[in-house]
Amino acid sequence: MSAEAIMVGVSGGVDSSVAALLLSRSEQAVAGMFMKNWEEEDPSGSCPAEQDAADARAVCAQLGIPFHARNFASEYWDGVFQNFIEEYQAGRTPNPDVLCNREIKFKTFLEHAEDLGAGRIATGHYARVDQVDGVYRLLRGRDGNKDQSYFLHGIGQSALARTLFPVGELPKPEVRRLASEAGFATAAKKDSTGICFIGEREFRGFLSQYVAGQSGPIETPEGHAIGSHDGVCYYTIGQRDGLGIGGRRDAGPEPWYVAGKELARNALIVVQGHDHPLLFSRRLSGHSASWIAGEPPARAFRCTAKTRYRQPDQDCQVELQPDGQLEVCFDQPQRAVTPGQSVVFYLDEVCLGGAVIARTDATYGGWNAS
């Protein structure tokens, strides 16, 4: 292969299949690589990774391009999963997909592609790349319903300069049409959802294998105990399901939601009503910021931001702090902003970067709850 050769990350899904298809029509040399990131099988006895690898291999065979398989489970454990566990142990809710992209798909995968002689990589992400005045920019995917730039905000200039997103210009229905037209078995395959290493398992059961929860009280903001929990680490801000709080004579019919965690007392704080004021915050503090351009636009700037995937853009002011952290003030209060998740910044279609949410100004789950 040559410096112009492209290694496509083929996952066994429809998006990466079509990415490989589109690149195979170019004049560059193209190959595919399947990445296995997790060793443990689903307790149901199935092994989705084996089927995904077989589908990826079949697509490469149909396209007549070389197929490679690599096991990155060790790198995934060190670079992604250990952070996942540490965050839950600290009472936060991490986003492993962001770390997986930064540490595995756009670092380890890129290194292995280079070892095989490929100068560039490609994935099936719905995003785009361009270059302005020598700086590479990460852009939203054309399909607003599938845009994945939120999960890619940790990619730096070096990796972005060597990355292609072939399906970033396409709507999802067109991607499926192209896959069907090509006769790929992946054409009608369901999109993967959730965290890859959990599979079909119940989340709390999986997490309890690695994070030991300690039972404690479920309380109202006024301090009234109304139930018990198995461990605050198993809950996230805004959660409704799994609280085990039935109808109460001393409360109305509205459902209960997690509003915060008092870690020092091991207490889970809940409120009634989807729009309860204690579920909203206007300010957040972030750490471990990463910027696509290598640096922020300014020490203080206005932009839009998302605090979770698929959230509509929210107007805000960002201010960098002397200690390297940043503070974000939203024009409108935001619901269920969750420490451990990512806040990601945009100027129109350009993704600027993002940071890990440390705390918010909500009474619970934020600055006053630790």
C-alpha positions in Angstrom: 0.0 0.0 0.0 1.1 3.6 -0.4 0.7 6.9 1.5 -2.4 7.5 -0.6 -3.9 4.1 0.4 -7.0 4.1 2.6 -7.8 1.7 5.4 -11.5 1.6 6.1 -12.8 0.6 9.5 -15.4 -2.1 8.6 -17.6 -2.8 11.6 -20.0 -5.2 9.9 -22.7 -2.5 9.8 -24.3 -0.8 6.8 -22.6 2.6 7.2 -19.0 1.3 7.1 -20.0 -1.1 4.3 -21.1 1.8 2.1 -18.0 3.8 3.1 -15.9 1.0 1.8 -18.1 0.7 -1.3 -17.7 4.4 -2.2 -14.0 4.4 -1.6 -13.6 1.2 -3.7 -14.9 3.2 -6.7 -12.0 5.6 -6.4 -8.5 5.2 -7.9 -6.8 4.8 -4.5 -5.9 1.5 -3.0 -8.4 0.5 -0.4 -8.5 -2.2 2.3 -10.7 -2.9 5.3 -10.0 -3.6 8.9 -12.3 -5.1 11.5 -11.6 -4.0 15.1 -12.5 -6.2 18.0 -12.6 -4.2 21.1 -14.1 -6.5 23.7 -13.3 -10.1 24.7 -16.2 -11.1 26.9 -19.1 -12.8 25.2 -22.8 -12.0 25.8 -24.2 -14.3 28.5 -27.0 -15.3 26.1 -24.4 -17.4 24.3 -24.4 -15.4 21.2 -21.2 -13.6 20.0 -22.2 -10.5 18.0 -18.5 -9.7 17.3 -18.1 -13.0 15.3 -21.2 -12.2 13.2 -20.0 -8.6 12.7 -16.6 -9.8 11.6 -18.1 -12.3 9.2 -20.3 -9.5 7.7 -17.3 -7.2 7.4 -15.2 -9.9 5.7 -18.0 -10.7 3.3 -18.4 -7.0 2.3 -14.6 -6.7 1.6 -14.8 -9.9 -0.4 -17.6 -8.6 -2.5 -15.7 -5.4 -3.2 -12.5 -7.3 -3.9 -10.4 -5.4 -1.3 -8.1 -6.9 1.3 -9.5 -7.6 4.7 -7.6 -7.3 8.0 -8.7 -8.1 11.6 -7.2 -6.7 14.7 -7.9 -7.3 18.4 -7.7 -4.0 20.3 -9.3 -5.4 23.5 -6.2 -4.6 25.6 -6.0 -1.1 24.3 -9.7 -0.6 24.8 -9.5 -1.8 28.4 -6.7 0.5 29.3 -7.8 3.5 27.3 -11.6 3.4 27.6 -13.0 0.8 30.0 -10.9 1.7 33.1 -12.0 5.3 32.8 -15.6 4.1 32.4 -15.4 2.2 35.7 -13.6 5.0 37.6 -16.2 7.5 36.6 -19.1 5.3 37.8 -17.3 4.6 41.0 -17.1 8.4 41.5 -20.8 8.8 41.0 -20.6 10.2 37.5 -22.1 9.0 34.2 -19.3 8.6 31.5 -19.6 8.5 27.8 -17.3 5.7 26.6 -18.0 6.3 22.9 -16.1 9.6 23.0 -13.0 8.0 24.5 -13.3 5.0 22.1 -13.2 7.3 19.1 -10.2 9.3 20.5 -8.2 6.4 21.9 -9.1 3.5 19.6 -10.7 4.4 16.3 -8.6 7.5 15.6 -5.4 6.5 17.4 -4.8 2.7 17.7 -6.6 2.0 14.4 -4.7 4.7 12.7 -1.4 3.4 14.0 -2.2 -0.1 12.7 -3.3 1.2 9.4 0.0 3.0 9.0 1.9 -0.1 9.9 0.1 -1.8 7.0 1.2 1.0 4.7 -2.0 3.0 4.6 -1.6 6.8 4.8 -5.2 7.5 5.5 -8.2 5.9 7.3 -12.0 6.1 6.8 -15.0 5.2 8.9 -18.7 5.1 8.5 -19.4 8.0 10.8 -21.9 10.7 9.8 -19.6 13.7 9.8 -17.4 15.6 7.4 -14.0 17.2 7.2 -12.7 20.2 5.3 -9.6 22.4 5.5 -9.5 26.2 5.8 -6.2 28.1 5.9 -4.3 25.0 6.6 -6.6 24.0 9.6 -8.8 20.9 9.4 -12.3 21.3 10.5 -14.8 18.7 11.8 -18.3 19.4 10.3 -21.7 18.0 11.1 -23.0 15.2 8.9 -25.4 16.3 6.2 -28.1 14.1 7.8 -29.0 16.0 10.9 -30.8 12.9 12.3 -27.6 10.9 12.1 -24.9 13.5 12.7 -22.2 11.9 14.9 -19.8 14.9 15.4 -20.8 15.0 19.1 -18.9 11.7 19.6 -15.9 12.8 17.5 -15.1 16.1 19.2 -11.9 14.7 20.8 -10.1 14.1 17.5 -7.1 16.3 16.9 -5.6 17.8 13.8 -3.1 15.0 13.2 -5.8 12.3 13.0 -8.4 14.5 11.3 -5.9 15.3 8.5 -5.7 11.7 7.6 -9.4 10.8 8.0 -12.2 10.4 5.5 -16.0 10.2 6.3 -17.4 8.9 3.0 -21.1 8.7 4.1 -21.0 12.1 5.8 -22.6 13.8 2.8 -25.4 11.2 2.5 -28.8 10.8 4.3 -29.3 7.4 5.9 -32.0 6.2 3.5 -29.5 6.7 0.6 -26.8 4.7 2.5 -29.2 1.8 2.8 -30.2 2.1 -0.8 -26.6 1.9 -1.9 -26.0 -1.1 0.3 -29.1 -2.9 -1.1 -28.1 -2.1 -4.6 -24.6 -3.6 -4.0 -26.2 -6.7 -2.6 -24.6 -6.4 0.9 -26.0 -8.6 3.7 -25.6 -5.5 5.9 -28.2 -3.5 3.9 -31.1 -4.1 6.3 -29.0 -4.7 9.4 -30.2 -2.8 12.5 -28.0 0.1 13.7 -26.1 -0.7 16.8 -27.2 1.2 19.9 -25.9 1.5 23.4 -22.5 0.6 24.7 -20.8 -2.1 22.6 -19.4 -4.1 25.5 -22.7 -4.5 27.3 -24.6 -6.0 24.3 -28.1 -7.3 25.2 -27.4 -7.5 28.9 -29.2 -5.5 31.5 -27.0 -2.5 32.3 -27.1 -2.6 36.1 -26.3 -6.3 36.2 -23.3 -5.7 33.9 -22.0 -2.7 35.8 -22.4 -4.5 39.2 -19.6 -6.9 38.1 -17.1 -4.0 38.2 -18.6 -1.4 40.5 -19.9 -2.4 43.9 -22.9 -0.4 44.9 -23.8 0.4 48.6 -27.5 0.6 49.4 -28.8 3.9 50.8 -31.8 6.1 51.1 -33.8 7.7 48.3 -34.9 11.1 49.6 -36.8 14.1 48.6 -35.0 17.5 48.5 -36.6 18.1 51.9 -34.8 15.1 53.4 -37.8 12.7 53.6 -36.8 9.1 52.9 -39.2 7.5 50.4 -37.3 4.4 49.3 -33.9 2.8 49.1 -31.4 2.3 46.3 -28.7 -0.3 45.6 -25.9 2.2 45.0 -25.9 5.8 43.7 -23.4 4.7 41.0 -26.2 2.9 39.2 -28.3 6.0 38.6 -28.0 9.0 36.4 -29.4 12.5 36.5 -32.9 12.7 35.0 -33.5 8.9 35.3 -37.1 7.8 35.8 -37.1 4.1 35.4 -35.8 1.6 38.0 -36.4 3.8 41.1 -39.0 1.4 42.7 -41.1 4.3 44.0 -44.7 3.4 43.8 -47.8 5.6 44.3 -47.7 7.5 47.6 -50.6 9.0 49.5 -48.4 12.0 50.5 -47.5 12.8 46.9 -49.2 13.5 43.6 -49.4 11.2 40.6 -46.5 12.6 38.7 -43.5 10.3 38.2 -40.2 10.6 40.1 -36.9 11.5 38.6 -33.3 11.5 39.9 -32.2 15.1 40.6 -28.9 14.4 42.2 -26.6 12.4 44.4 -25.3 13.3 47.9 -22.2 11.1 47.8 -21.1 11.9 51.3 -24.3 10.5 52.7 -24.8 7.9 49.9 -28.3 9.4 49.3 -30.1 9.6 46.0 -32.3 12.7 45.6 -35.5 12.5 43.6 -38.2 15.0 42.6 -41.6 14.7 41.1 -42.4 15.9 37.6 -40.5 16.0 34.3 -40.0 19.7 34.5 -39.2 20.1 38.2 -36.9 23.2 38.7 -34.2 21.1 40.4 -33.7 19.2 37.2 -32.6 22.4 35.4 -29.3 24.3 35.4 -28.0 27.3 33.5 -24.3 26.9 34.2 -21.8 24.1 34.1 -18.1 23.6 34.7 -16.1 21.4 32.3 -12.6 19.9 32.3 -10.3 18.0 29.9 -11.3 20.3 27.1 -10.2 19.3 23.6 -10.3 21.6 20.6 -10.5 20.4 17.0 -8.3 23.3 15.8 -5.8 22.7 18.6 -6.9 25.7 20.6 -10.2 27.4 21.5 -11.6 30.3 19.3 -10.9 32.7 22.2 -10.8 32.9 26.0 -14.4 33.8 26.0 -16.9 33.3 23.1 -20.5 32.6 22.2 -21.6 29.5 20.3 -24.1 26.7 20.6 -23.6 23.5 22.6 -25.1 20.1 23.3 -24.9 18.4 26.6 -26.1 15.1 25.2 -26.4 13.4 21.8 -29.3 14.5 19.6 -30.1 17.5 21.8 -31.0 20.6 19.8 -28.3 23.2 19.8 -28.4 25.6 22.8 -27.1 29.1 22.7 -24.4 29.8 25.3 -21.4 31.7 26.5 -18.1 29.8 27.1 -15.3 31.2 29.3 -12.0 29.5 29.8 -10.6 29.6 33.3 -6.9 30.1 34.4 -6.8 26.5 35.8 -7.6 25.0 32.4 -11.3 24.3 33.1 -14.1 26.2 31.4 -17.5 27.5 32.4 -20.6 27.5 30.2 -23.6 29.7 30.7 -26.7 28.8 28.7 -29.2 31.4 27.6 -32.0 29.1 28.7 -32.0 26.5 31.6 -31.0 23.0 30.5 -32.6 19.8 31.8 -30.7 16.9 33.4 -27.2 18.1 32.6 -25.1 15.2 33.8 -21.6 15.2 35.2 -19.3 12.8 33.3 -21.1 13.4 30.0 -19.7 15.7 27.3 -20.6 19.3 26.4 -19.8 19.8 22.7 -19.5 23.2 21.1 -20.5 24.4 17.6 -20.4 27.4 15.3 -23.1 26.7 12.7 -22.0 23.4 11.0 -18.5 23.4 12.5 -17.7 21.4 15.6 -15.2 23.4 17.7 -14.5 20.7 20.4 -15.8 19.8 23.8 -15.2 19.0 27.4 -16.2 16.6 30.2 -19.0 18.0 32.4 -17.7 18.3 35.9 -20.6 19.9 37.7 -23.6 22.2 37.3 -25.3 24.9 39.2 -28.3 22.7 39.9 -28.9 22.3 43.7 -28.6 18.6 43.3 -26.2 16.8 41.0 -24.1 19.9 40.7 -21.9 22.2 42.7 -23.9 21.8 46.0 -24.1 18.0 46.0 -20.5 16.8 46.5 
